[in-house]
């Protein structure tokens, strides 16, 4: 009850929290946001940057907090989204830095069998997976990505998100079922188009 009163005072329907209220939010939630960020980004400097980004985003968007969940859950969701966005940006930047193969300058190239997956099939699979992920609700998508891509355990996710491990397991079950269904549907449509 005391916690809810603090959240109500912090948000209070205002577009901007008072400096004292925002200072209280920062003091009581920075460690949680940092730990979530570190768990995803695996780097202290990146986690610190993410903490700063999240706090700025929260300050500018506090009016969007509707109070349907705990404030800490809302902050964790923002931290996860910001961290995942940072990872995506880093991957895109790394892909742009890869230079195209230089043209053959008359040297004979030995042909060898490439054991890597066919790039076209890999691209199609990645596209279908991304589309299937977008169909998941944010809570299922975040849980699924942290567990599958980042290797978080059920207990780590439950502790970080402030929910029971049974809820995490249920989310993973639903996410997998929805992903399987959506992937089968998307793959069938793709085959019909070919």
Backbone as JSON Lines, residues from 0, in Angstrom:
{"i":0,"aa":"X","n":[0.83,-1.19,0.0],"ca":[0.0,0.0,0.0],"c":[0.87,1.25,0.0]}
{"i":1,"aa":"X","n":[1.9,1.25,0.88],"ca":[2.83,2.38,0.94],"c":[3.52,2.58,-0.41]}
{"i":2,"aa":"X","n":[3.88,1.45,-1.06],"ca":[4.54,1.49,-2.37],"c":[3.61,2.12,-3.41]}
{"i":3,"aa":"X","n":[2.32,1.74,-3.4],"ca":[1.38,2.3,-4.37],"c":[1.21,3.79,-4.14]}
{"i":4,"aa":"X","n":[1.2,4.23,-2.87],"ca":[1.05,5.65,-2.58],"c":[2.23,6.42,-3.15]}
{"i":5,"aa":"X","n":[3.43,5.85,-3.02],"ca":[4.63,6.5,-3.57],"c":[4.53,6.61,-5.09]}
{"i":6,"aa":"X","n":[4.05,5.55,-5.75],"ca":[3.91,5.57,-7.2],"c":[2.88,6.61,-7.62]}
{"i":7,"aa":"X","n":[1.77,6.67,-6.89],"ca":[0.73,7.65,-7.21],"c":[1.27,9.07,-7.06]}
{"i":8,"aa":"X","n":[2.06,9.31,-6.01],"ca":[2.64,10.63,-5.8],"c":[3.64,10.96,-6.9]}
{"i":9,"aa":"X","n":[4.37,9.95,-7.32],"ca":[5.39,10.17,-8.35],"c":[4.77,10.56,-9.67]}
{"i":10,"aa":"X","n":[3.79,9.78,-10.11],"ca":[3.2,10.04,-11.41],"c":[2.13,11.11,-11.29]}
{"i":11,"aa":"X","n":[1.17,10.88,-10.45],"ca":[0.14,11.85,-10.15],"c":[-0.52,12.52,-11.34]}
{"i":12,"aa":"X","n":[-0.49,11.93,-12.54],"ca":[-1.13,12.51,-13.71],"c":[-0.38,13.67,-14.32]}
{"i":13,"aa":"X","n":[0.74,14.07,-13.73],"ca":[1.49,15.21,-14.27],"c":[2.33,14.78,-15.45]}
{"i":14,"aa":"X","n":[2.59,15.76,-16.34],"ca":[3.43,15.43,-17.5],"c":[4.87,15.26,-17.08]}
{"i":15,"aa":"X","n":[5.29,15.95,-16.05],"ca":[6.66,15.82,-15.53],"c":[6.58,15.62,-14.02]}
{"i":16,"aa":"X","n":[7.35,14.68,-13.49],"ca":[7.37,14.53,-12.03],"c":[8.14,15.69,-11.4]}
{"i":17,"aa":"X","n":[7.89,15.93,-10.14],"ca":[8.67,16.95,-9.45],"c":[10.1,16.46,-9.33]}
{"i":18,"aa":"X","n":[11.07,17.37,-9.18],"ca":[12.46,16.92,-9.03],"c":[12.64,15.95,-7.87]}
{"i":19,"aa":"X","n":[11.92,16.19,-6.76],"ca":[12.05,15.31,-5.59],"c":[11.5,13.92,-5.91]}
{"i":20,"aa":"X","n":[10.35,13.89,-6.59],"ca":[9.73,12.61,-6.93],"c":[10.6,11.83,-7.91]}
{"i":21,"aa":"X","n":[11.16,12.53,-8.9],"ca":[12.0,11.84,-9.87],"c":[13.28,11.35,-9.22]}
{"i":22,"aa":"X","n":[13.83,12.15,-8.29],"ca":[15.02,11.73,-7.55],"c":[14.73,10.45,-6.77]}
{"i":23,"aa":"X","n":[13.54,10.37,-6.18],"ca":[13.12,9.16,-5.45],"c":[13.03,7.96,-6.39]}
{"i":24,"aa":"X","n":[12.45,8.18,-7.58],"ca":[12.36,7.11,-8.59],"c":[13.75,6.61,-8.96]}
{"i":25,"aa":"X","n":[14.66,7.54,-9.23],"ca":[16.03,7.18,-9.61],"c":[16.69,6.4,-8.49]}
{"i":26,"aa":"X","n":[16.57,6.92,-7.27],"ca":[17.23,6.28,-6.12],"c":[16.71,4.85,-5.89]}
{"i":27,"aa":"X","n":[15.39,4.67,-6.0],"ca":[14.84,3.35,-5.67],"c":[14.85,2.35,-6.82]}
{"i":28,"aa":"X","n":[15.12,2.79,-8.06],"ca":[15.03,1.86,-9.2],"c":[16.3,1.75,-10.04]}
{"i":29,"aa":"X","n":[17.3,2.57,-9.79],"ca":[18.51,2.54,-10.63],"c":[19.2,1.19,-10.61]}
{"i":30,"aa":"X","n":[19.29,0.58,-9.44],"ca":[19.98,-0.72,-9.33],"c":[19.26,-1.78,-10.16]}
{"i":31,"aa":"X","n":[17.93,-1.8,-10.09],"ca":[17.13,-2.75,-10.87],"c":[17.35,-2.55,-12.37]}
{"i":32,"aa":"X","n":[17.26,-1.29,-12.81],"ca":[17.43,-0.99,-14.24],"c":[18.84,-1.36,-14.69]}
{"i":33,"aa":"X","n":[19.84,-1.05,-13.86],"ca":[21.23,-1.38,-14.2],"c":[21.42,-2.89,-14.31]}
{"i":34,"aa":"X","n":[20.89,-3.65,-13.35],"ca":[21.05,-5.1,-13.37],"c":[20.38,-5.74,-14.58]}
{"i":35,"aa":"X","n":[19.19,-5.26,-14.92],"ca":[18.51,-5.77,-16.12],"c":[19.35,-5.46,-17.36]}
{"i":36,"aa":"X","n":[19.86,-4.23,-17.43],"ca":[20.68,-3.81,-18.57],"c":[21.95,-4.64,-18.67]}
{"i":37,"aa":"X","n":[22.61,-4.85,-17.54],"ca":[23.85,-5.64,-17.52],"c":[23.58,-7.08,-17.93]}
{"i":38,"aa":"X","n":[22.47,-7.63,-17.49],"ca":[22.13,-9.01,-17.85],"c":[21.97,-9.19,-19.35]}
{"i":39,"aa":"X","n":[21.49,-8.16,-20.04],"ca":[21.29,-8.26,-21.48],"c":[22.55,-7.86,-22.24]}
{"i":40,"aa":"X","n":[23.16,-6.75,-21.83],"ca":[24.28,-6.18,-22.6],"c":[25.64,-6.78,-22.25]}
{"i":41,"aa":"X","n":[25.74,-7.4,-21.07],"ca":[26.97,-8.11,-20.63],"c":[28.19,-7.19,-20.58]}
{"i":42,"aa":"X","n":[27.98,-5.9,-20.34],"ca":[29.09,-4.95,-20.34],"c":[28.7,-3.8,-19.41]}
{"i":43,"aa":"X","n":[29.59,-3.49,-18.45],"ca":[29.26,-2.46,-17.44],"c":[29.05,-1.08,-18.07]}
{"i":44,"aa":"X","n":[29.91,-0.7,-19.02],"ca":[29.78,0.62,-19.64],"c":[28.46,0.73,-20.42]}
{"i":45,"aa":"X","n":[28.13,-0.32,-21.16],"ca":[26.86,-0.31,-21.92],"c":[25.66,-0.3,-20.98]}
{"i":46,"aa":"X","n":[25.78,-1.02,-19.85],"ca":[24.68,-1.04,-18.88],"c":[24.49,0.34,-18.27]}
{"i":47,"aa":"X","n":[25.6,1.04,-17.98],"ca":[25.51,2.41,-17.45],"c":[24.85,3.33,-18.47]}
{"i":48,"aa":"X","n":[25.27,3.21,-19.74],"ca":[24.65,4.02,-20.8],"c":[23.16,3.74,-20.91]}
{"i":49,"aa":"X","n":[22.82,2.46,-20.82],"ca":[21.41,2.08,-20.93],"c":[20.61,2.63,-19.76]}
{"i":50,"aa":"X","n":[21.19,2.6,-18.57],"ca":[20.53,3.16,-17.4],"c":[20.21,4.64,-17.64]}
{"i":51,"aa":"X","n":[21.19,5.39,-18.16],"ca":[20.97,6.81,-18.44],"c":[19.87,7.0,-19.48]}
{"i":52,"aa":"X","n":[19.92,6.2,-20.55],"ca":[18.89,6.3,-21.61],"c":[17.5,6.02,-21.06]}
{"i":53,"aa":"X","n":[17.41,4.99,-20.22],"ca":[16.11,4.61,-19.65],"c":[15.59,5.75,-18.76]}
{"i":54,"aa":"X","n":[16.44,6.32,-17.93],"ca":[16.0,7.38,-17.03],"c":[15.53,8.61,-17.82]}
{"i":55,"aa":"X","n":[16.22,8.94,-18.89],"ca":[15.8,10.06,-19.74],"c":[14.44,9.74,-20.37]}
{"i":56,"aa":"X","n":[14.32,8.52,-20.88],"ca":[13.07,8.12,-21.53],"c":[11.92,8.14,-20.52]}
{"i":57,"aa":"X","n":[12.17,7.65,-19.31],"ca":[11.14,7.64,-18.27],"c":[10.74,9.07,-17.91]}
{"i":58,"aa":"X","n":[11.72,9.94,-17.76],"ca":[11.43,11.34,-17.4],"c":[10.54,11.99,-18.46]}
{"i":59,"aa":"X","n":[10.85,11.73,-19.72],"ca":[10.09,12.34,-20.81],"c":[8.73,11.67,-21.06]}
{"i":60,"aa":"X","n":[8.56,10.43,-20.59],"ca":[7.34,9.69,-20.9],"c":[6.57,9.22,-19.68]}
{"i":61,"aa":"X","n":[6.85,9.79,-18.52],"ca":[6.19,9.33,-17.29],"c":[4.67,9.46,-17.38]}
{"i":62,"aa":"X","n":[4.2,10.4,-18.19],"ca":[2.75,10.59,-18.35],"c":[2.09,9.4,-19.05]}
{"i":63,"aa":"X","n":[2.9,8.54,-19.68],"ca":[2.34,7.37,-20.36],"c":[2.13,6.19,-19.42]}
{"i":64,"aa":"X","n":[2.73,6.27,-18.23],"ca":[2.54,5.19,-17.25],"c":[1.09,5.22,-16.79]}
{"i":65,"aa":"X","n":[0.36,4.12,-17.06],"ca":[-1.08,4.09,-16.79],"c":[-1.43,3.49,-15.43]}
{"i":66,"aa":"X","n":[-0.44,2.94,-14.74],"ca":[-0.7,2.39,-13.41],"c":[-1.36,1.03,-13.4]}
{"i":67,"aa":"X","n":[-1.42,0.37,-14.57],"ca":[-2.04,-0.97,-14.62],"c":[-1.08,-2.05,-14.12]}
{"i":68,"aa":"X","n":[0.19,-1.71,-14.03],"ca":[1.18,-2.63,-13.48],"c":[2.01,-1.84,-12.48]}
{"i":69,"aa":"X","n":[2.93,-2.52,-11.82],"ca":[3.82,-1.81,-10.91],"c":[4.75,-0.92,-11.71]}
{"i":70,"aa":"X","n":[5.16,0.17,-11.13],"ca":[6.08,1.09,-11.79],"c":[7.38,0.37,-12.14]}
{"i":71,"aa":"X","n":[7.86,-0.49,-11.25],"ca":[9.11,-1.21,-11.49],"c":[8.99,-2.13,-12.72]}
{"i":72,"aa":"X","n":[7.81,-2.72,-12.94],"ca":[7.61,-3.57,-14.12],"c":[7.68,-2.74,-15.4]}
{"i":73,"aa":"X","n":[7.11,-1.55,-15.34],"ca":[7.16,-0.63,-16.49],"c":[8.6,-0.22,-16.78]}
{"i":74,"aa":"X","n":[9.37,0.06,-15.72],"ca":[10.77,0.44,-15.89],"c":[11.6,-0.71,-16.46]}
{"i":75,"aa":"X","n":[11.34,-1.93,-16.0],"ca":[12.05,-3.11,-16.51],"c":[11.76,-3.29,-18.0]}
{"i":76,"aa":"X","n":[10.5,-3.1,-18.4],"ca":[10.14,-3.24,-19.82],"c":[10.9,-2.22,-20.66]}
{"i":77,"aa":"X","n":[10.97,-0.98,-20.19],"ca":[11.7,0.06,-20.92],"c":[13.18,-0.3,-20.99]}
{"i":78,"aa":"X","n":[13.74,-0.78,-19.87],"ca":[15.16,-1.16,-19.84],"c":[15.44,-2.29,-20.83]}
{"i":79,"aa":"X","n":[14.57,-3.29,-20.87],"ca":[14.74,-4.41,-21.8],"c":[14.67,-3.92,-23.24]}
{"i":80,"aa":"X","n":[13.66,-3.12,-23.54],"ca":[13.49,-2.63,-24.91],"c":[14.68,-1.78,-25.35]}
{"i":81,"aa":"X","n":[15.16,-0.9,-24.46],"ca":[16.3,-0.05,-24.8],"c":[17.57,-0.9,-25.02]}
{"i":82,"aa":"X","n":[17.77,-1.9,-24.16],"ca":[18.95,-2.76,-24.29],"c":[18.9,-3.57,-25.59]}
{"i":83,"aa":"X","n":[17.73,-4.13,-25.9],"ca":[17.6,-4.9,-27.14],"c":[17.79,-4.0,-28.36]}
{"i":84,"aa":"X","n":[17.31,-2.77,-28.27],"ca":[17.49,-1.83,-29.37],"c":[18.98,-1.5,-29.56]}
{"i":85,"aa":"X","n":[19.69,-1.38,-28.45],"ca":[21.14,-1.11,-28.53],"c":[21.86,-2.29,-29.19]}
{"i":86,"aa":"X","n":[21.47,-3.5,-28.85],"ca":[22.09,-4.69,-29.46],"c":[21.81,-4.69,-30.97]}
{"i":87,"aa":"X","n":[20.56,-4.4,-31.36],"ca":[20.22,-4.36,-32.78],"c":[21.06,-3.31,-33.51]}
{"i":88,"aa":"X","n":[21.2,-2.12,-32.92],"ca":[21.98,-1.06,-33.55],"c":[23.44,-1.48,-33.71]}
{"i":89,"aa":"X","n":[23.99,-2.13,-32.69],"ca":[25.39,-2.59,-32.76],"c":[25.56,-3.63,-33.86]}
{"i":90,"aa":"X","n":[24.59,-4.55,-33.97],"ca":[24.67,-5.58,-35.02],"c":[24.58,-4.95,-36.41]}
{"i":91,"aa":"X","n":[23.68,-3.98,-36.57],"ca":[23.55,-3.3,-37.86],"c":[24.83,-2.55,-38.21]}
{"i":92,"aa":"X","n":[25.42,-1.88,-37.21],"ca":[26.66,-1.14,-37.45],"c":[27.79,-2.1,-37.84]}
{"i":93,"aa":"X","n":[27.84,-3.26,-37.19],"ca":[28.87,-4.25,-37.51],"c":[28.68,-4.8,-38.92]}
{"i":94,"aa":"X","n":[27.42,-5.02,-39.3],"ca":[27.15,-5.54,-40.65],"c":[27.54,-4.52,-41.72]}
{"i":95,"aa":"X","n":[27.34,-3.23,-41.43],"ca":[27.69,-2.2,-42.4],"c":[29.2,-2.07,-42.58]}
{"i":96,"aa":"X","n":[29.96,-2.44,-41.53],"ca":[31.41,-2.31,-41.61],"c":[32.06,-3.43,-42.4]}
{"i":97,"aa":"X","n":[31.33,-4.53,-42.57],"ca":[31.88,-5.65,-43.33],"c":[31.96,-5.23,-44.79]}
{"i":98,"aa":"X","n":[33.15,-5.21,-45.31],"ca":[33.32,-4.79,-46.7],"c":[33.0,-5.95,-47.64]}
{"i":99,"aa":"X","n":[32.44,-5.61,-48.8],"ca":[32.19,-6.69,-49.77],"c":[33.5,-7.3,-50.23]}
{"i":100,"aa":"X","n":[33.43,-8.55,-50.57],"ca":[34.64,-9.25,-51.0],"c":[35.26,-8.55,-52.21]}
{"i":101,"aa":"X","n":[36.58,-8.42,-52.18],"ca":[37.26,-7.76,-53.31],"c":[37.18,-8.67,-54.52]}
{"i":102,"aa":"X","n":[37.18,-8.03,-55.7],"ca":[37.05,-8.81,-56.93],"c":[38.31,-9.63,-57.17]}
{"i":103,"aa":"X","n":[38.09,-10.75,-57.8],"ca":[39.2,-11.64,-58.13],"c":[40.15,-10.93,-59.09]}
{"i":104,"aa":"X","n":[41.44,-10.93,-58.78],"ca":[42.43,-10.25,-59.63],"c":[43.18,-11.24,-60.49]}
{"i":105,"aa":"X","n":[42.48,-12.19,-61.03],"ca":[43.1,-13.15,-61.92],"c":[43.67,-14.36,-61.22]}
{"i":106,"aa":"X","n":[43.71,-14.37,-59.91],"ca":[44.23,-15.52,-59.18],"c":[43.21,-16.65,-59.24]}
{"i":107,"aa":"X","n":[43.71,-17.85,-59.37],"ca":[42.82,-19.0,-59.41],"c":[42.32,-19.27,-58.0]}
{"i":108,"aa":"X","n":[41.02,-19.44,-57.88],"ca":[40.42,-19.7,-56.57],"c":[39.98,-21.15,-56.55]}
{"i":109,"aa":"X","n":[40.44,-21.86,-55.51],"ca":[40.03,-23.25,-55.36],"c":[38.59,-23.28,-54.87]}
{"i":110,"aa":"X","n":[37.78,-24.09,-55.52],"ca":[36.39,-24.19,-55.09],"c":[36.29,-25.22,-53.99]}
{"i":111,"aa":"X","n":[35.68,-24.8,-52.9],"ca":[35.46,-25.71,-51.79],"c":[33.98,-25.66,-51.45]}
{"i":112,"aa":"X","n":[33.53,-26.7,-50.82],"ca":[32.12,-26.73,-50.44],"c":[31.93,-25.88,-49.2]}
{"i":113,"aa":"X","n":[30.95,-25.01,-49.24],"ca":[30.66,-24.12,-48.13],"c":[29.72,-24.82,-47.16]}
{"i":114,"aa":"X","n":[30.17,-24.99,-45.92],"ca":[29.36,-25.7,-44.92],"c":[28.34,-24.79,-44.26]}
{"i":115,"aa":"X","n":[28.44,-23.49,-44.51],"ca":[27.49,-22.56,-43.9],"c":[26.11,-22.7,-44.54]}
{"i":116,"aa":"X","n":[25.07,-22.29,-43.82],"ca":[23.73,-22.37,-44.39],"c":[23.6,-21.46,-45.61]}
{"i":117,"aa":"X","n":[22.74,-21.85,-46.51],"ca":[22.47,-21.06,-47.7],"c":[21.99,-19.67,-47.27]}
{"i":118,"aa":"X","n":[22.66,-18.6,-47.71],"ca":[22.28,-17.25,-47.27],"c":[20.82,-16.9,-47.59]}
{"i":119,"aa":"X","n":[20.32,-17.37,-48.72],"ca":[18.94,-17.06,-49.08],"c":[17.96,-17.72,-48.1]}
{"i":120,"aa":"X","n":[18.22,-19.01,-47.8],"ca":[17.36,-19.72,-46.84],"c":[17.47,-19.09,-45.45]}
{"i":121,"aa":"X","n":[18.69,-18.71,-45.09],"ca":[18.92,-18.1,-43.79],"c":[18.16,-16.77,-43.69]}
{"i":122,"aa":"X","n":[18.19,-16.0,-44.76],"ca":[17.49,-14.71,-44.8],"c":[15.99,-14.91,-44.68]}
{"i":123,"aa":"X","n":[15.46,-15.9,-45.39],"ca":[14.03,-16.19,-45.32],"c":[13.65,-16.64,-43.91]}
{"i":124,"aa":"X","n":[14.47,-17.53,-43.32],"ca":[14.2,-18.01,-41.96],"c":[14.23,-16.86,-40.96]}
{"i":125,"aa":"X","n":[15.22,-15.96,-41.09],"ca":[15.31,-14.81,-40.19],"c":[14.09,-13.91,-40.34]}
{"i":126,"aa":"X","n":[13.67,-13.7,-41.59],"ca":[12.51,-12.84,-41.85],"c":[11.24,-13.44,-41.24]}
{"i":127,"aa":"X","n":[11.05,-14.75,-41.44],"ca":[9.86,-15.4,-40.88],"c":[9.88,-15.36,-39.35]}
{"i":128,"aa":"X","n":[11.05,-15.58,-38.76],"ca":[11.17,-15.54,-37.31],"c":[10.86,-14.15,-36.77]}
{"i":129,"aa":"X","n":[11.38,-13.12,-37.43],"ca":[11.12,-11.74,-37.0],"c":[9.63,-11.43,-37.08]}
{"i":130,"aa":"X","n":[8.97,-11.88,-38.15],"ca":[7.53,-11.65,-38.29],"c":[6.75,-12.4,-37.2]}
{"i":131,"aa":"X","n":[7.16,-13.61,-36.91],"ca":[6.48,-14.39,-35.86],"c":[6.68,-13.73,-34.5]}
{"i":132,"aa":"X","n":[7.88,-13.21,-34.24],"ca":[8.15,-12.54,-32.97],"c":[7.3,-11.29,-32.8]}
{"i":133,"aa":"X","n":[7.11,-10.56,-33.9],"ca":[6.31,-9.33,-33.82],"c":[4.85,-9.62,-33.45]}
{"i":134,"aa":"X","n":[4.39,-10.84,-33.69],"ca":[3.02,-11.19,-33.37],"c":[2.83,-11.51,-31.88]}
{"i":135,"aa":"X","n":[3.92,-11.7,-31.17],"ca":[3.81,-11.98,-29.74],"c":[3.52,-10.69,-28.97]}
{"i":136,"aa":"X","n":[2.86,-10.82,-27.85],"ca":[2.65,-9.66,-26.98],"c":[4.01,-9.24,-26.43]}
{"i":137,"aa":"X","n":[4.17,-7.97,-26.02],"ca":[5.48,-7.52,-25.51],"c":[6.0,-8.36,-24.35]}
{"i":138,"aa":"X","n":[5.14,-8.76,-23.42],"ca":[5.63,-9.54,-22.27],"c":[6.13,-10.91,-22.72]}
{"i":139,"aa":"X","n":[5.41,-11.56,-23.66],"ca":[5.87,-12.86,-24.16],"c":[7.15,-12.71,-24.96]}
{"i":140,"aa":"X","n":[7.21,-11.68,-25.82],"ca":[8.39,-11.46,-26.67],"c":[9.63,-11.19,-25.81]}
{"i":141,"aa":"X","n":[9.51,-10.3,-24.82],"ca":[10.66,-9.98,-23.97],"c":[11.16,-11.22,-23.22]}
{"i":142,"aa":"X","n":[10.22,-11.96,-22.64],"ca":[10.59,-13.17,-21.91],"c":[11.26,-14.18,-22.83]}
{"i":143,"aa":"X","n":[10.68,-14.4,-24.0],"ca":[11.21,-15.36,-24.97],"c":[12.63,-14.97,-25.41]}
{"i":144,"aa":"X","n":[12.82,-13.69,-25.77],"ca":[14.13,-13.24,-26.24],"c":[15.2,-13.33,-25.16]}
{"i":145,"aa":"X","n":[14.84,-12.94,-23.94],"ca":[15.83,-13.0,-22.86],"c":[16.21,-14.45,-22.54]}
{"i":146,"aa":"X","n":[15.25,-15.34,-22.61],"ca":[15.51,-16.74,-22.29],"c":[16.26,-17.43,-23.43]}
{"i":147,"aa":"X","n":[15.78,-17.28,-24.66],"ca":[16.36,-18.0,-25.8],"c":[17.64,-17.33,-26.31]}
{"i":148,"aa":"X","n":[17.58,-16.02,-26.58],"ca":[18.74,-15.34,-27.16],"c":[19.83,-15.01,-26.15]}
{"i":149,"aa":"X","n":[19.4,-14.6,-24.95],"ca":[20.37,-14.13,-23.98],"c":[20.74,-15.18,-22.94]}
{"i":150,"aa":"X","n":[20.02,-16.28,-22.9],"ca":[20.38,-17.38,-22.0],"c":[20.01,-17.17,-20.53]}
{"i":151,"aa":"X","n":[19.05,-16.29,-20.25],"ca":[18.63,-16.09,-18.87],"c":[17.88,-17.33,-18.39]}
{"i":152,"aa":"X","n":[18.04,-17.64,-17.12],"ca":[17.3,-18.76,-16.55],"c":[15.92,-18.27,-16.11]}
{"i":153,"aa":"X","n":[15.03,-19.22,-15.86],"ca":[13.68,-18.88,-15.4],"c":[13.77,-18.12,-14.08]}
{"i":154,"aa":"X","n":[14.66,-18.56,-13.19],"ca":[14.79,-17.91,-11.89],"c":[15.32,-16.48,-12.03]}
{"i":155,"aa":"X","n":[16.3,-16.27,-12.92],"ca":[16.84,-14.93,-13.14],"c":[15.76,-13.99,-13.67]}
{"i":156,"aa":"X","n":[14.98,-14.48,-14.64],"ca":[13.91,-13.66,-15.21],"c":[12.84,-13.34,-14.16]}
{"i":157,"aa":"X","n":[12.46,-14.34,-13.39],"ca":[11.43,-14.13,-12.36],"c":[11.9,-13.09,-11.35]}
{"i":158,"aa":"X","n":[13.15,-13.22,-10.9],"ca":[13.68,-12.28,-9.92],"c":[13.76,-10.87,-10.5]}
{"i":159,"aa":"X","n":[14.26,-10.74,-11.72],"ca":[14.44,-9.43,-12.35],"c":[13.1,-8.76,-12.63]}
{"i":160,"aa":"X","n":[12.13,-9.54,-13.11],"ca":[10.83,-8.97,-13.48],"c":[9.88,-8.86,-12.29]}
{"i":161,"aa":"X","n":[10.28,-9.45,-11.17],"ca":[9.44,-9.36,-9.97],"c":[8.17,-10.18,-10.05]}
{"i":162,"aa":"X","n":[8.25,-11.33,-10.76],"ca":[7.09,-12.21,-10.87],"c":[7.51,-13.64,-10.52]}
{"i":163,"aa":"X","n":[6.55,-14.54,-10.39],"ca":[6.86,-15.92,-10.02],"c":[7.48,-16.69,-11.18]}
{"i":164,"aa":"X","n":[8.28,-17.69,-10.87],"ca":[8.91,-18.5,-11.92],"c":[7.85,-19.27,-12.73]}
{"i":165,"aa":"X","n":[6.73,-19.62,-12.09],"ca":[5.65,-20.29,-12.82],"c":[5.07,-19.4,-13.92]}
{"i":166,"aa":"X","n":[5.04,-18.1,-13.67],"ca":[4.55,-17.16,-14.67],"c":[5.51,-17.11,-15.86]}
{"i":167,"aa":"X","n":[6.82,-17.14,-15.56],"ca":[7.83,-17.14,-16.63],"c":[7.68,-18.41,-17.47]}
{"i":168,"aa":"X","n":[7.52,-19.57,-16.81],"ca":[7.36,-20.83,-17.54],"c":[6.11,-20.8,-18.41]}
{"i":169,"aa":"X","n":[5.03,-20.25,-17.88],"ca":[3.78,-20.16,-18.65],"c":[3.97,-19.25,-19.86]}
{"i":170,"aa":"X","n":[4.69,-18.13,-19.66],"ca":[4.95,-17.22,-20.79],"c":[5.79,-17.91,-21.86]}
{"i":171,"aa":"X","n":[6.8,-18.68,-21.44],"ca":[7.65,-19.38,-22.4],"c":[6.84,-20.42,-23.17]}
{"i":172,"aa":"X","n":[5.96,-21.13,-22.47],"ca":[5.12,-22.13,-23.12],"c":[4.24,-21.46,-24.17]}
{"i":173,"aa":"X","n":[3.57,-20.36,-23.77],"ca":[2.68,-19.65,-24.7],"c":[3.46,-19.06,-25.87]}
{"i":174,"aa":"X","n":[4.63,-18.51,-25.59],"ca":[5.45,-17.91,-26.65],"c":[5.87,-18.97,-27.67]}
{"i":175,"aa":"X","n":[6.32,-20.13,-27.19],"ca":[6.73,-21.2,-28.1],"c":[5.56,-21.69,-28.94]}
{"i":176,"aa":"X","n":[4.42,-21.88,-28.29],"ca":[3.23,-22.37,-29.02],"c":[2.81,-21.37,-30.08]}
{"i":177,"aa":"X","n":[2.77,-20.09,-29.72],"ca":[2.37,-19.07,-30.68],"c":[3.39,-18.94,-31.8]}
{"i":178,"aa":"X","n":[4.68,-19.05,-31.47],"ca":[5.74,-18.98,-32.49],"c":[5.61,-20.15,-33.47]}
{"i":179,"aa":"X","n":[5.41,-21.37,-32.94],"ca":[5.27,-22.54,-33.82],"c":[4.1,-22.37,-34.77]}
{"i":180,"aa":"X","n":[2.96,-21.95,-34.22],"ca":[1.76,-21.76,-35.04],"c":[2.01,-20.69,-36.1]}
{"i":181,"aa":"X","n":[2.57,-19.56,-35.68],"ca":[2.78,-18.44,-36.6],"c":[3.81,-18.81,-37.67]}
{"i":182,"aa":"X","n":[4.89,-19.48,-37.29],"ca":[5.92,-19.88,-38.27],"c":[5.35,-20.85,-39.29]}
{"i":183,"aa":"X","n":[4.54,-21.81,-38.84],"ca":[3.93,-22.76,-39.77],"c":[3.02,-22.02,-40.75]}
{"i":184,"aa":"X","n":[2.24,-21.08,-40.25],"ca":[1.35,-20.29,-41.09],"c":[2.14,-19.45,-42.09]}
{"i":185,"aa":"X","n":[3.18,-18.77,-41.61],"ca":[4.0,-17.92,-42.5],"c":[4.74,-18.75,-43.54]}
{"i":186,"aa":"X","n":[5.27,-19.91,-43.13],"ca":[6.0,-20.76,-44.06],"c":[5.08,-21.3,-45.15]}
{"i":187,"aa":"X","n":[3.86,-21.67,-44.76],"ca":[2.89,-22.16,-45.75],"c":[2.55,-21.08,-46.77]}
{"i":188,"aa":"X","n":[2.38,-19.85,-46.31],"ca":[2.1,-18.74,-47.21],"c":[3.28,-18.47,-48.13]}
{"i":189,"aa":"X","n":[4.5,-18.59,-47.58],"ca":[5.71,-18.34,-48.38],"c":[5.83,-19.39,-49.49]}
{"i":190,"aa":"X","n":[5.51,-20.67,-49.16],"ca":[5.59,-21.75,-50.15],"c":[4.58,-21.51,-51.27]}
{"i":191,"aa":"X","n":[3.4,-21.02,-50.93],"ca":[2.38,-20.76,-51.94],"c":[2.8,-19.65,-52.9]}
{"i":192,"aa":"X","n":[3.61,-18.71,-52.4],"ca":[4.06,-17.59,-53.23],"c":[5.15,-17.98,-54.2]}
{"i":193,"aa":"X","n":[5.87,-19.06,-53.88],"ca":[7.0,-19.46,-54.74],"c":[6.51,-20.21,-55.96]}
